[in-house]
Amino acid sequence: MYFENQKTLAEPFRIKMVEPLKVTNEAYRLSKLRQAGYNPFLLNSEDVFIDLLTDSGTGAMSDRQWAGLMMGDESYAGARSWHHLEDEVKDLTGMPYVLPTHQGRAAERILYGLLGGKDKVFISNTHFDTTRANIEFTGATAIDIPCAESTDTETWAAFKGNMDIEKLESLINEYGSEQVGAVILTVTNNSAGGQPVSMANAKAVRDVCSQYGVLLVLDGCRIAENSYYIRHREAGFGEKTYREIASGMFAIADAFIMSAKKDGLVNMGGLLTLRSKDLAERCTNLLIISEGFATYGGLTGRDMEALAIGLREVFNPDYLEYRIKSTEYLGNHLREAGIPLLWPTGGHAIYIDAQKMYPHIPVHEYPGQALVCSLYQTGAIRSVEVGSVMFGKTTDDGMLIPAAKELVRLAIPRRVYTQSHIDYVVEVFTRLKETAAATRGYRIVWEPPFLRHFTARFEPV
C-alpha cells in the first residue's frame, strides 16, 4: 500500500544494477525497420530504447531470486529445487500433479496435443495466439466467446475479460460435450485487452462444465494481477489476500497452464498442473519425450528455485499495487492526450485502438502494423500488433477475414522501467497523434502458415 496522501507513484524497490540503453536517431531507426521487413519482432533488441513488445520473460528478478539461483540443485532427477517448486505450486493450486516445462506454449502443446484432433472444439473467453496455434495445429477449432461488454472499448466495466455463459452452454449443446476438448478460461484475458475475469464468472463457467462433463482449464499466467482486480472490484473479497483469491480460482479448475514468464516473475519457465491421475500420466509421457525428465521438464535447478520464489513474491501487496497503478498511470496519461485505447486499462498492458487512431487506413492495410512501425521509427519504442496481422485469416482466394479489433499492445515488463520511461512513451504518442493523418498502411509480402506475426515481412502501401 502506498504512503498516505502521497500523489507521486514511486517504485517500491531500489535499483542495484543498470543496463545501458542505446540512443539512436530516426534515420538509423528507419534503416533498421526496413532491414526487419517492417516487423518489430525482427529488430535487434540493442536498437530498441523502450521495449514493450511483451511482458513475457522480460521482467527483472529480485535479490532473493538471484540469491536463489546460487542454491539451484542441478541433479537430473529429484533435485531439491524441484521439490521446492513442487511444494510451492501444490500449495498455491491445490492440484496434486505438477509438470514443469520450459515455457507456457510447451505446456499447451502437451495438453492440447492430447485433447485435440480433428472435429474437436476448444472454447475460451479469448484464446491467445500460441494457444490457438497449438489447438489448430492438431486439426481442432478454437472458438472465442468473450462477454458482450468486451466489444465496447470506451465504456468502463469491472470485468470485461469474462466469458459469455449463455454462448458457452449453447456451443456445448451444438457440438456435443464429447466433441469439446476443453473450456479454457484465460485470466487475465490477454487478447481481449488484459481485462480481468470475476470469480462469479469463473464459478459460472465451472457449473456449466460440471453439468456437461467438460474439462475446465485455467490459463493463469497473470493470476496474481487478476486476483488484484477481484479483491478491489468484486464484492466479498476485500478482506482476502491476493494469494487466497488465486487459490480459490484454482480450486474450480481441472487443470492449470502457466507461462511462468509473467506472474512467475522469471525469465523462463512454464507449468502444467492437473487433478486427473490418468491425464497427468499421459502428459508426463509426452513431457519426458519432448521436454526432459518429469522433475525438471526443460528447466535448470536454478530456474526452478527462482520460479518458486517468484510465485510467492508476486502476491506481495506492495508489488501488486505498484504493478497495477503504474500501468494505469500510462493509460490515464495517454487517454488525457486523446489517444484512443481500450478502457479500462488491464494489469499488464495498454491496448491502443489503432483503427480509431488511423481511421483512414483500411483493415486490409493493417492499421495496427502502421502504429507499431511509427512508434519505433519515431521513438525507438517496440510494441506488438494485436489485430488482423495476429488474428486475421486469409481465404484461399486471398481475402482477409479481419480480427474483431485492430489493437496495438504496450506490454509493461515487470520491475524494469521507471516513471520517466513511461512519461517518454506518452510524449512519443503525442507526436504520433500530430502526424496521424499522413501515416500509411502496410501490406504483407511474406508470411508463414502459423503465427505469422512473429516472422511475416511487410512493405508500406
Stockholm file with secondary structure:
# STOCKHOLM 1.0

chainA/1-461         MYFENQKTLAEPFRIKMVEPLKVTNEAYRLSKLRQAGYNPFLLNSEDVFIDLLTDSGTGAMSDRQWAGLMMGDESYAGARSWHHLEDEVKDLTGMPYVLPTHQGRAAERILYGLLGGKDKVFISNTHFDTTRANIEFTGATAIDIPCAESTDTETWAAFKGNMDIEKLESLINEYGSEQVGAVILTVTNNSAGGQPVSMANAKAVRDVCSQYGVLLVLDGCRIAENSYYIRHREAGFGEKTYREIASGMFAIADAFIMSAKKDGLVNMGGLLTLRSKDLAERCTNLLIISEGFATYGGLTGRDMEALAIGLREVFNPDYLEYRIKSTEYLGNHLREAGIPLLWPTGGHAIYIDAQKMYPHIPVHEYPGQALVCSLYQTGAIRSVEVGSVMFGKTTDDGMLIPAAKELVRLAIPRRVYTQSHIDYVVEVFTRLKETAAATRGYRIVWEPPFLRHFTARFEPV
#=GR chainA/1-461 SS CCCTTCCSCCCSSCCCCCCCCCCCCHHHHHHHHHHTTTCGGGSCGGGCSEECSCSSSCSCCCHHHHHHHTTCCCCSSSCHHHHHHHHHHHHHHCCSEEEEESSHHHHHHHHHHHHCCTTCEEEESCCCHHHHHHHHHTTCEEEECBCGGGGCSSSCCTTTTCBCHHHHHHHHHHHCGGGEEEEEEESSBGGGTSBCCCHHHHHHHHHHHHHHTCCEEEECTTHHHHHHHHHHHSTTCTTSCHHHHHHHHHTTCSEEEEETTTTTCSSSCEEEEESCHHHHHHHHHHHHHHTCCTTTTTCCHHHHHHHHHHHHHTTCHHHHHHHHHHHHHHHHHHHHTTCCBCSSCCSSEEEEEHHHHCTTSCGGGCHHHHHHHHHHHHHCEECEEESTTTSCEECTTSCEECCSCCEEEEECCTTCCCHHHHHHHHHHHHHHHHTGGGCCCEEEEECCSSCHHHHCEEEEC
#=GC SS_cons         CCCTTCCSCCCSSCCCCCCCCCCCCHHHHHHHHHHTTTCGGGSCGGGCSEECSCSSSCSCCCHHHHHHHTTCCCCSSSCHHHHHHHHHHHHHHCCSEEEEESSHHHHHHHHHHHHCCTTCEEEESCCCHHHHHHHHHTTCEEEECBCGGGGCSSSCCTTTTCBCHHHHHHHHHHHCGGGEEEEEEESSBGGGTSBCCCHHHHHHHHHHHHHHTCCEEEECTTHHHHHHHHHHHSTTCTTSCHHHHHHHHHTTCSEEEEETTTTTCSSSCEEEEESCHHHHHHHHHHHHHHTCCTTTTTCCHHHHHHHHHHHHHTTCHHHHHHHHHHHHHHHHHHHHTTCCBCSSCCSSEEEEEHHHHCTTSCGGGCHHHHHHHHHHHHHCEECEEESTTTSCEECTTSCEECCSCCEEEEECCTTCCCHHHHHHHHHHHHHHHHTGGGCCCEEEEECCSSCHHHHCEEEEC
//
